[in-house]
Amino acid sequence: MALPRPKAHRAVTLLVTATVATSSVALTAPPIASAQSGCGATFNLFIPGTWETTEDADPSVPVGMLKPVADALKSVHGSEAEIYTLPYMARAFDNGYTYADSKADALAKSKQILTKIENACPKTKFTIVGYSQGADAAGDLASEIGNGKGPVDAGRVLAVGLLADPGAGTKGSATVGPRTSGHGIADPRPQGMGALSGRVASICDPGDLYCSIEKGSSPLLGSLGSILTKSPSGAAADTVAGGNSQLATALTSDFSGSDLPALAANVAALGQQLSEPTVDVKQVAIAATSIAKTLAPLADLLDSGAANPQANGQLTAAPVGTAEYNASEVLTNAGQSDLTGALDTATKLADTANTLTSGDSLRLPLTSADVQTLTKAAASLGVQVAPLASTPSDALTSATSVLSVLKPTVVVNQVLNVATGITSLDMPGILENLALLPQKVAALDARGAHEIAGQLNNQFSPLVTMAAAVDLTWVSQVLSVIPDPSGATQIAALVASILANVDVIKLANIVGQIQEIAWAAVEKLLPPPGQLPDPLGAAAAMTGLVPVGLDLASAAMNMLSGKATKTPPALLGQQTNTVSTSITTAAENLDLPQLSNSLVKLSQSQGAEDLVSLVGEGLRAADFFTSGAHTNYNTLVVDNAGRSAIVWLSDWLNLQIGRAV
């Protein structure tokens, strides 16, 4: 088809400006033969990013970041350019599947639709465009096509546009716009783009961790990203994650079968069903099963390390009425409920009802023993979920979207918190002062005890932060499965595992108490001008240190032996006077000095400095699997003409199609 004159003139202009943007992106494409009956001259596959579409979306309706690009193609080429926006899972850990599962779904469905069009329209040419997770799939698809393994011949592909590609840096793809210092977090595709080299344009904001990260200087974050974007769920995860699938489990929440807004209504309906003169047992089973499916992911969330006080505190700080604030209310009310007991009750209730019906309809009189058993269970269930069921339904509705991705968001933040916290630990100093402080207390050395307690307070600061904000056991499991040649994550995993058994809160409280008592004694020995020293008063004050010192010694030895009973973070600063009657000595076979040396080396390494810098700049590492941190491509300038990434991509695709006509 011929372009109208104004558009043809515009195409010439685009040819010039496109050459300014990048000389390595091809500006010629295979010619398009006359269109077949019922087939467009081009089939333009658009693959949206995470959460921008669903499996049942209408493919004829463009969505998300790429919508303006699709609209631009339609505006220029009309019906000759068929626009197909791929409906696929487009999720990330929030529906029971990993990011990799979702990308695999996009890749499989892309191949299906391209194969269908290739068979039905043998003269139609193709363009492929992807954003974020969609670019991840589109880039893999292009690599397969370019290497002769795809659903269509490479000669039929006019252009491939990749926006925020996790595989950025793949050989054969041309970088458009600002240059990046790193590669995509999922790593470049090893086979390159093959025969499609020069027809693939990749655009990435240098600050977008999804498509630009220097893994050499950020080994922990980079390795974590590689696992998150590549490891599938199921049996194969064991192979990818170093023989351990804990990472996938730690990151995945499945709220797809949960109906939190209907919880109160379903519990009430269950009670109503069991109060009828004749009870429909099959309906009871259906209602109980629905309740169990609703409670299961929330109970799992509370049992994991994700629903920790700091994470909930950050949600609570959000503006009232937002999804984040509502999520904090749900977590609070869920914590006040007996979700574990409720899930067990609902499951048993459903199992009992299903056993009675054997899959068939069954009606029993209200007075029957079986109905009375079900009624009693339903009553218990109502009590167990009462705080959660009292949450307004609109709050439950909006909270679900936040709760479903709380696990991956929190685990990444916690891993970084532990990694950066460990690099700032003065473990040798802590061990030395923990051994020295009880001696100063036993000698009633007020000044020495006060000085060392002050040092320990400072040394404990990162430990207290981690103990109050991080599930160290959970994080140590995650760290242990991250392959990192530098060894930094393995050291962090070991430290986190040890610290998971340390009662840091109790130690901090005891040290604070010693500091206060010792200071009181020092003030009596060194009173203000005009007052006489009071050595007797100081001695009396110091005698109060003896039981506290014993408690400190006991807690310190428990730190080394791993036998500590943990104190809740909420009790930080609330002093207790529990007197330890014996002090255990069981730490000889734990080589803490060697661990201390490793920590010193780690804290002085360039990797540690880079990691601290990364977090200090406020970059949210969790953004590599969400779409929230890389949505500025409509304003990112990519060429000397001042065009944004979206405008450039639209112009380039139109140019490629126009030149092939």
N, C-alpha and C positions, 0 to 999 in steps of 0.2 A: 504494500500500500504506500501511496505517496503522502508525504507530509504537507499540510497547508503551508503557504509561504512564510507566515510569521513564525511557525514552529520550526521550519527548516532553517531560518535565520538564527533562531535560538540555538539550534543544534550546533551550528558553526561556532557560536560563542562558547558553548559548553566544551567543544573540542579544544579550544585554546586554553580555557581555564582549567580543564581537567589535566592538561599536560603540565600546567604549573603545579598542580597539587601533587602529582606523582607521575613519573615517566615510565614506571615499571608495570603499571596496570594497562592491559591491552585496550586499545581504542578501536579495534576491529573485531568482528565476530563472524561466525559462519552465517552466510545469507539465509534468509527465510524464504522458503518457496510459498507459492500461493496457498492460502489456507484451505483445509479440507472442509467438507460439509459438516457443520456441528462442532468444529474444532477451531480454537483460536490460533492465531499465528504464534503466540507465545503462551506458555503455561508458567505462571510466576508463583513459586512456592514460598510462602512466608511462614517462618517458624517463630512464634512469640517466645518471650522469656518466662521465667518462673512466675507463676500465679497470674499470668496475663490471659490465660485461656483455660478451657476445661475439655474433658474428653467428649462432651456432648455439645460443644459450641458449634455455631453455624459457620462453616468454612468460607461462606461468601461474604462474611462481615469482618473487615479488617479490625484489629484491636491493638492496643498497647503502643509501645514505642515505635513500631514499624507502620502504624496506621497511616501517617502522613506520606510515607514512601509508597505504600500501596495506592493511596488516593492519587498521588502524582502520576503513577503509571497509568491508572485508569483514565485520568483526565487527558493525557496525551494520546493514548492509543485506543481508548474506547473498548469496544467488544472484542477487538483483535487481541487484547491482552487479558487472558483469564487470570483473575486474582484468586488464590486459594490460601486461606489462612489455616494452618494445620491445627485441628483439634487434637490435643493429646493431654496427658496427665498434668504436665507443667507444674509439678509440685517439688517440694524439697523437705523430706523427712516428716511431713505433717499428715500423711494419710496412710501410714504403715509401710511406706516404701522409701528407699533412699533417693537421693538426688540422681544417682547413677541409674536406678530403675526407671525414673522418670525420663531421663535422657534416652535410655534404650527404647522406651515407648515411642518417643518422638522419631527416633531413627527408623524404627520398624514401620511406623505409619507413613513416614516420608517415602520409604522405598515402595510401599504398597501403592500409594497414589501415583508416583512417578511411573511405576510399571504399568499401571492401568492406562495412564495417558499415552505412554509410549506405544502400547498395543492398539489403542483406539485411534490415535492421531499420529501416524508415522511421520508426518511432515512438521509437526509442532516442535518449536524450540523451547528451551527452558532457562529460567533464571531461578536462583535459590538465594534467599535472604534470611538471616537469623540474627536474633538479639539475645545476649546473655546465655541462658541455658539453650535457647533456640540456636544461637551461634555455635555452641558446643556441638549440637547435633548436625547442624548444617555444614560445619567444617569437616566433621567425620564423614558425612555423606559425600562431600566434594572430594575428599581424599580418596575414598573408595572409587568414585567415578573416574577420577583422574588416573588411577592406577589399574583401570580395567576391571574392577570388581563391583561396580555399582549397578543400579537398576536401568540406567540409560547410557548410551554412548557419549563419551566426552565431547564429540563433535557437535552434539545437539545442545550443549550447555553454553549459553551466551555470556553469563556473568554470575558470580557468586559474591554476595556482600555479607560481611561478618562484622557485627557491631558488638563490642565488649566480649570478644571470643576468649573463653578459658583456655583454648589451644593456641592462643596468639604466639607468633614466632615460628609457625610451621613453614618449612621451606616451600617456596612457590606462591605464597600469599604476599601481596604487596601492601606495605604499611602506608596508610593515607593519613595525613595530619601530623600532629606532634609525635615525635619519636619517643619510645618508651625504653627504659633501661633494663627491664626484665622481660619475662615471658608470661604466658598464661598460667594460672594456678594449676590447671589440669595437665600442663606440659605440652609442648609442640607435638604434633602428630609425626611419628617417626618415618612414615612413608612419603611425607610431603604431599603436594598437590598434583604431582605427575603431569599428565597431559593438560590439566587445567591451569598450570602455572601461567601467570600473567593475566588470567581472567578472574582471579580472586582478590578482592579488596578487603583489607582488615583495618578497622578504625578502633582505637583504644585511647581513652583518657589516661595519661601517665599516672594519675592518682587512683585509678581504679584497680584495686587488688585482684579483681576477678581476672583481668587480662594483662596485668603488669605487676609482677612481683619478682624480686631478686631472691631466689631461694638459697643462693649461696650465702647471703648475709642474714637470711631469716629461715634457717633450716627447719625449725620447729613448725612455724606457721606454714611454710611451703610444703613440708611433708604431710602435715595435717590436711592441707587442701588437696593434695594428690589423692589421699585415701578417700576423702569425702566425695570427690568427683569421679572416682573410678571403682571403688569397691561395691559390688552388688550385694543385695541382701541374700540370705539363704546360705547354702553350703559353700558356694564359691567365695564367700567373704572370708572364710578361714584361711584360704590360700593367699588372698591379697593382703590381709591385715596381719601378716606374720603368724598365722596359725591361730588367730584369736578374733572372734567376731563381736567382741564386747563393744567395739567402737560403734558399729552399726546399731546395736541394741541401745547403747547410751544415747544415740542421736535421734532415734525414730519414735514418734508418737502416732498412734492411729486413732484419730477422732472421727474417721469417716463413718463409723457406725454409731456414733454417739449423738444423742439428741438432748443436750443439756437443758434447752429452754422448755422441753416437755417433761422434764423429770418430775416436777411437783404434780402436774396433771396426771402423769402415768401412775405415780404412787397413789394418788387419790382414786384414780379409776380402778386400780387393783383392789383397793379397800372396798369400793362400791360393788365390784364384781363378786366379792366374797361375802357381801351382805344380802345378796338377792336370795329369795326363798329357794330358787333352784340355781345352782352355780354352774356356769359354763366353764369347765375345767380347761378346755383348750384355749379359751381366751385368757384365762389366768396365766397359762404357760407363755403365751405370746407377750403379755404385758410384763411379766417377770423377766423374760429374755431381753426385751427392749431396755429395761432398767439396768440389767447387768451389763449390756453393751455400752450403755451411757456411763456407768461408773468405772468400768475397767480401765480406760486410758487415763482418767483423772487419778485413780488410785495408784496407777503405775507412775504417774508424774510425781505424786507426793512421795512415793517410796524411793524415787531416784534422787540424784543430787541436784536436780534442776530447781525444785521448789524450795530453795534455801532462803534464809532471812534476807540476805542482801538483794537477791533477784526480786523477791516480793517487795522489798523496800523501794527498789527502783520503779517498779510498776505503780506502787502507791503514790509516788511522787508525781506521777503524770496528772494532767488536768482532769478534774472530775468530769465524768461522762464519756471519757475516751475509752477505747477498747482496752488500752493498757491498764487504766485505773479499774475498769470493771473486772479485768483478769485478776487484779490483786484482791478484790472483794471475793471473787470466786475461790481463790486459793485460801484466803482467810477462813471463809465459811466451810470450805472443804476440810481444812485442818481441824476445825471444831466439830466436824462430823466424824463418825466412825465408818470411814469409807471401806476399810479392809473388812470389817464385820458386815457392812451393808452389802458389799460385793459377794461375800460368802453366802449371806442370807438369800439374796436375789438369785444366785446361781443354784442353790439347793432348792429353792422354791420352784424355779423353772424346771429343774430336773425331776422333782417329785411330781409336778403336774404333768410333765411329758410322759413319765412312766405310767401314770394312771390312765392317760388317754391312749397310749401306744400309737399316737399319730392320728387317731380318729376323734370324732366329736364325742364328748361325754358330759352329761349333766348329772350332778349329784345334789341331794337335798342339803340345805344349809346345816341340818343337824348331824350329818354324817361325820364320822371320826376323821376321815381324810380331809374334809373341808375345814373342820376345826383346826387341824394341824396347819393347813395352809393359811388360815386366818390368823393364827398366832404368829406365824412367821412374817406375814404381811404387816402386822402391828409392830413387830420388832424393827422391821425395815423402815417403817415410817419414822420411828424414833431415831434410828441411826443416821438417817439422811436429813433430819429436820433442819439443821442450820443451813445446809447447802440448798435444800428445796425452798428456803425462804428468800433466796436471792431473786430479785426481779428478773423476769424472763428476758427483757430486752438487754439487761446486763449480761446474762448468760449467752445470749446470741452473739453479741459483739466480742465477748471474751474468748470464745472458742478459737477464733483466728489467731489470737496471741498465744493461747495455751498450747495450740498444736505445734508451734515452732519454738516453744520455750526451751525444750531440751537442747537442740543444736545451738541456739543462741547462748545459753548459759554455759554449756560445756566448753565452747571455744573461748569465751571470756574467762572462764575459770582456769583453763589450761594456761592462758597467757598470764593471768594473775599469779599462778603458782610459779611459772617459769621466771617471771620478772621478780617475784618476791624471793625466790631461792637465790637469785644472783645477788641480792642485797643482804643475805644472811651472813652474819659473822659467827658461823658455827664454832670455830675454834675459841672465839671469845666467850660465847655462851657456855660451852663445856667447861672452860676454865673458871668462869665466874660462878657457875652452878656448884662447882666443887669447892670454891673458895668462900662463898657467902656463908654456908653453915659453920665453917671454922671461925669466921669473924663473929658470928652470932654466939657460938659456944664460948668464945673468949670475952664476950660482952664488950666488944670493940665497937662502940656506937658510931664513931666517925668512919671506920673502915666498912662497917655494914651499910651505912647510908650511901657511901660512895659507890660500892659495888652494886647495891640494889638499883642505884640510879643508872649505872651502866647497863644492867640487865634490862631495865625498863626500855631503854632505847634499842637494845639488841632484840628484844621481844616484839617490837612494834610490827615488823612484817609478818611475824608468826601469828600474832593476835589477829591481824587483818585476814590472813588466810584461814585461821581457825573459825573466825566468825562469818566468813563470806564464802568459803569453799568446802565442798565435800571432798576431802583429800583422798579418801579411799577410791571414790569414783574417778577423780582426776588421775590418780596414779595408775588405774587400770587403762584409762585412755592413753596416757603418756607411754605406757609400756608397749603398746602395739604400733606406735609411730616409728617407722624406720628412719633413723637419722644418723648418717655416717659420722657426724661430728661428735656423737656421744652425749650431746647436751641433754637430749630428752631422756636418755636412760638415767643420767644422774638425777634429773628432776623427778623421774618416776620413783627412783629409790628413796630420795629425800621425802617425797610426798607420802610414800608408803610408810616410812618410819614415823613421820610427823602425824600420820593418821592415828597412831597409837599414843600420841603425846597429849596429855591434858594441859594444853597451852593456857587455857583460860584459868585453870587452877594455879598454875605456876605464876602467871601474871598477877593474879590476885594476891598470892602469898608475897611475891616480891614487892608489890605496892604496899602491903601491910607492913613488911619489914622496914621499908623506906620511911613510912609515917612514924613508926615507933622509934626508929633510930634517930630521926630528926627531932622528935620530942625530947629524947635524951640529950642530944647535942645542944639543943636550946637551953637545957638546964645547966649544962657544963659551961656553955658560952652565952650567958645572958646578956641582954642589952646593957648599955652603960648605965651605971647607977644601981644595978642589982648584983647581988652576990651569987657566985656559982652555987649550985645545989647538987653536990655529988651524991647525996643520999637519994634525992629525987630521981637523979639520972640512973642510979643503980636500980631503983625500984622500977623505973620505966623499962630498963634493959631486961629485967627478969621476965617481962612479958614477951620477949623475943624467943625465949627458950622453946616453948611448945610450937611457936610458929616456925622456928628453925628446924625442929624435928619434922614438921609437916613438909617444909621445903625439901629437906633431904630425902624424904620418902617419895615425894612427887618427882624429884630429879632422878632418883634411881628407877622409878617406874618408867620414866621417859626412855631410859636406856634399855630396860627389860621388855618394854611393850606391854606391861600389865596394867596400864592406867585405866581408871574408870573416868570417862569423859565428863566434864562439866559443861552444861549448856552455855552457849555464847551469851544468852540473856543475863547470866549471873556475873558477867565481867564487871569488876569493880565492887561487887558485893562480898565483903570479906567474911570469912568463916574462921572458926577457931577449933576445927577438928584436930585433935592431937593424935599423931601417929605413934603407936607404941613400939613399933619395930621398923627397922630399916633394912630392906632387902638389898642384896648384892648379887646381881645376876646379869652383869653386862660385859663380862670378860670376852665373850666370843663375838661381840658386835664391834667391828672395826670402825668406830666413829672417827678416830684421828685420820684414817685414810680417806673416809668420806669428806672430812673437813678439808683435806688438801685438794680433793677433786672440786669441792665447791669454791675454793679460793681460785683455782685455775679457771673455773667456769665464769666466776664473777669478773675476772680480769680479761676475758676473751673479747674479741671484736664482735662475735655473735651476740654476746650478752648486751653489749652497748647498742647494737643495732636493734635488738628486740625491745630494749627499754625505750629507745628512740621511737620505734614504731608505735608503741602504745602511748608514749608521751605526746605524740602528734595528734592523738585523738582518733586515729583510724580504727574503725570497728571491724575487727577481724571476722566477725560473723557475717559480714556483708558479702563474702565470696559465694554464699549459696542463696542469697536473697537478691531482690532487684532494687532495693531501696537506696544503695550507695552509688549506683552508676546510672542515674537517670538524667544526666545533664547533657546528653548527646544532641539535644535540640538546640543547645547554646554553644557547644564546643566548636570553636573555629578550626577548620582543617586546611584552609588554603589561603592564598594571597588575595583572593576575591572576597574574603570574609564570610564564606559560606559555612554554615554549621554542618555537623556530620550528617544530619538527617537530610538537609537540602543537597549536599554533595552526593550522597548515596542515591537520592531520587534522580538527580540530573545525570549521574553516570549510568544508571540502569536504563533510563530513557534514551541516552545516547547510544548505548550498546544495542538496544532493540532497534532504534531508528536507523543506525548504520547497516544493520543486517537486513533491512526491508528492501 
